Amino acid sequence: MRQASVRIGFPVNPGTGASLATTSTDPAASVPQFPNHKTKLKQLRQRSCNEKNEKGKLCGGHLKRWYYESDVLEQKCGDIQKQLGDGAEIYRCEHCKTLYFPHPDEVTGQNVAGMGRLSVFGLTVPPKK
């Protein structure tokens, strides 16, 4: 059974309680960087990876909730466990393994992948009232 998730908009070091965020007001600037992992901030309702490869093509892999506590390779590395503690909400691209932190304005608890983007063609059915 998994532990309850801890929602982090701006990560806090569990040992000291100090915020890992910088003094900048830009949320993307506050994403912690790890020596062995590429990290980014998810855009609002983002469900696929927007990382570009060396040829300039988008990765496009699905972002999936990553439970780093049970990942064998992460246990050897230990970067995220040391800095964020247990149960932090982190998403990982299934192809390039880039880590994404949730957007501070994103609603949680509805769907692992997020709500998705609204249709630009007007085909989205409005919710029932």
N, C-alpha and C positions, 0 to 999 in steps of 0.2 A: 504494500500500500504506500502511495506517495504522500509526502508531507504537503501541507497547505502551501500554496505559492506565496511568495513575498513579492509584492509589486514594488518595483524600484523605478522611479523617474530619474532620480539622481542618486546613484549608488553611494552607500555609506560603508566605511570600513568597520567591520564588526568588532575589531579589537580596540580601536580608539574611539569609535563613534563619530569620527570626523567625516565630513562629506568629501567625496572624491571629485566633486564638481569644481570647475574653475570659477573665477569671479565673473566670467562673461555671461551675458543674458541669453546667448544663443544656445539652445539645448544641444545642438550637434557638437558644440565645443566641449560639453561636459561629459561626453562618453569616455569612460576609462579605456586606456590603451594597455594591452598586454603584450609581453615580449614574443609570445608564440602564437598569437591569434590576431587576425584583422577584425576590428570592431567598427560598427556603424550604428547610427540611430535610425530606426524604422520611420518611414514617412507615415502620415496618417492613413489608415486602411491599407497599407502595403502588405501584399501577400507573396510576392516573388522577389528574388534577388535582383538588384540593379547594379551589381558590380561588373565592371568591364574587364575583359581579359587583355592580354598584350596586343591583340589585333583590333581592339576597340569594340568587340561584340559583347552584348549583354549576356550574363550567365543565365538568368531566367529561372533558376532553380526555386522550388517551393521553400518558403520559410516555415520551419517546423519547430515547435516548442522543444527545447533541448534540456534534458535533465542531466546536467553535468555531474551530479553526484554519483550516478550509476555508470558513467562512461569510463571504460577501462583506460583508454588513452589519456583522458583528462586527469584521472587519478594519478598517473605517473607524472604529468606536468604539474598539476596543482595550482596553477596561476589564479584561476577564477575562484576556486574554493577558498584560497587564502584571502583574496581581496573582497569578495562579496558574501562569503558564508554560504549557508545552505538555503535552498528554495528560492533563489532569485529568478525572476522571469526573464529568460533569454531565449531568443530564437536563433536557429542556425540554418544556413542554406544547405540543401541536400547535396549540391554538387561541389561548390567551391569552399564550403565550410566556413564562410564569413559569419561572424556573430553579429546579431542585431539586438539592440536594446529597445524596449517598447517606447513608443512616442508618449510623452507625458499626458497628452489629451486623449489618448486611445481608451476606449471603454474595454474593460476586461471582464472575463467570466462568461461571455456569450459564446465565443467560438475560439478555438486555438489559433486558427489562421487569421482571425479578425473578422470584421464585418464585410470586407471587400469594398471595392469602389462602385459608385453608382454608375449606371449605364450612361454613356454620352449620347446615345441614340434615342433616349426617352422610352426605352422598353422596360424599365424597371417598374414592377407592379407596386403601387403604394401599399403599405401595411393596412390590415383591416382595423377598424376602430371599434 
